[in-house]
Amino acid sequence: MKFQVKKLALGVALSVGLIGSLQSAVFAGNTSDSSFAIGFDVAVANDQSWLRPPRLKQDATSAYVKGTQSDNSRVWFAEVYANSAGDRYEDDLNKYFYKASSVKRAIYPNYVGEYIPNLAYENNGNKQVYVTIRGTNDGTPSKYNVYGKWSPDSK
């Protein structure tokens, strides 16, 4: 009798552990970092550029951007943009993507990550949605390139 109770308790414990691990796997977001390189190619203040390709956002966490290098250690500013139409639409991001973050984050080439709060997932009915980062230069009218890593979801 004691053996059967121990066996039953072990079975229940293993089942609960397995179900718990499956649940966390199902709701894990798209947190792997992708490398990027973008250029501010027009020598005007507030030149903008997009990270391509857009990536699938899978949860309600902040996006993550980390600057690793830039020409002459220049700073730039990042915002999250989303497209709820379900496609990447890389041909014209200005046309198909809307601003999903209410803040711009300054990105420095110092390997320090920045979290950018946004409502892309929530605005899409708590369903996955394609997002990207729109970068804006530091306001100085000159050309430069920036490099780093980003993910649409954070841990």
C-alpha positions in Angstrom: 0.0 0.0 0.0 2.8 2.5 0.9 4.5 1.6 -2.3 1.4 2.4 -4.4 0.9 5.8 -2.6 4.6 6.7 -3.3 4.3 5.6 -6.9 1.1 7.6 -7.3 2.6 10.7 -5.7 5.7 10.5 -7.9 3.5 10.2 -11.0 1.5 13.2 -10.0 4.6 15.2 -9.3 6.1 14.3 -12.7 2.9 15.2 -14.5 2.7 18.6 -12.9 6.3 19.3 -13.7 5.9 18.2 -17.3 2.7 20.4 -17.8 4.5 23.4 -16.2 7.4 23.1 -18.5 5.2 22.8 -21.5 3.3 25.9 -20.6 6.4 28.0 -20.2 7.6 26.8 -23.6 4.4 27.6 -25.3 4.4 31.2 -24.1 8.1 32.0 -24.7 8.6 35.0 -26.9 10.9 35.7 -29.8 13.9 36.6 -27.7 16.8 35.5 -29.8 19.1 38.4 -30.9 19.5 39.3 -34.6 22.4 41.3 -35.8 21.7 44.5 -37.7 23.5 47.2 -39.6 21.7 50.3 -40.7 22.8 53.5 -42.3 21.6 57.0 -42.1 22.4 57.8 -45.7 21.1 61.3 -46.1 23.0 64.2 -44.5 20.0 65.8 -42.9 18.8 66.2 -39.4 16.4 63.4 -38.3 17.2 61.0 -41.1 15.4 57.7 -40.6 16.2 54.1 -41.4 14.6 50.7 -40.7 15.9 47.4 -39.4 15.1 44.7 -41.9 13.6 42.2 -42.0 10.7 42.7 -39.6 10.4 40.0 -37.0 7.5 38.2 -35.4 6.6 39.5 -31.9 5.0 36.8 -29.8 4.3 38.3 -26.4 3.6 41.6 -24.6 7.2 42.2 -23.4 9.4 45.1 -24.5 11.5 45.0 -27.6 15.3 44.9 -27.0 18.0 46.8 -28.8 21.7 46.8 -28.1 24.2 49.1 -29.9 27.6 47.5 -30.6 29.3 49.9 -32.9 28.7 53.1 -34.8 30.8 55.5 -37.0 32.6 57.9 -34.7 30.7 56.5 -31.7 27.5 58.2 -32.7 24.2 57.7 -30.9 20.9 57.1 -32.6 17.2 56.7 -31.5 15.0 53.6 -31.7 11.2 53.2 -31.8 9.1 50.1 -32.3 6.8 49.9 -35.3 4.2 47.1 -36.0 2.2 45.7 -38.8 -1.0 43.8 -37.9 -1.7 42.8 -41.5 0.3 39.6 -40.9 3.1 40.1 -43.4 6.5 41.7 -43.4 5.8 44.2 -46.2 9.5 45.0 -46.6 8.9 47.0 -49.8 7.5 50.1 -48.0 7.7 50.0 -44.2 6.6 53.6 -44.0 3.3 52.6 -45.7 2.4 49.4 -43.8 3.8 49.9 -40.3 2.5 52.0 -37.5 4.2 53.3 -34.4 3.7 50.9 -31.5 5.9 52.5 -28.9 5.3 55.8 -27.1 9.0 56.4 -26.4 12.3 56.7 -28.3 15.3 55.1 -26.7 18.8 56.5 -27.3 21.1 53.7 -28.5 24.8 54.1 -27.8 27.5 51.8 -29.2 28.5 50.6 -25.8 27.0 47.0 -25.7 24.3 48.1 -23.2 20.8 47.0 -24.1 17.8 49.1 -24.0 14.2 47.9 -23.5 11.6 49.7 -25.6 8.0 49.3 -24.2 5.4 49.0 -26.9 1.8 47.8 -27.4 2.2 46.0 -30.7 1.1 42.6 -29.3 -1.8 44.0 -27.3 -3.0 46.3 -30.2 -3.2 43.1 -32.3 -5.6 41.4 -30.0 -2.9 39.7 -28.0 -1.8 37.8 -31.1 1.7 37.7 -32.7 2.5 40.5 -35.0 5.5 41.6 -37.2 7.5 44.4 -35.7 10.6 46.3 -36.6 12.7 49.2 -35.3 12.7 52.6 -37.0 15.9 54.4 -36.2 16.4 58.2 -36.3 19.8 59.8 -36.4 21.1 62.1 -33.6 19.9 65.3 -35.4 23.3 66.2 -36.9 23.1 66.5 -40.7 25.7 63.9 -41.6 25.8 60.3 -42.8 26.8 57.4 -40.5 26.2 53.7 -39.9 25.2 51.9 -36.7 25.4 48.2 -35.7 24.0 46.0 -33.0 21.6 43.3 -32.0 17.8 43.3 -31.4 14.9 41.1 -30.6 11.1 41.8 -30.8 10.5 40.3 -27.3 12.5 40.4 -24.1 13.1 37.8 -21.4 
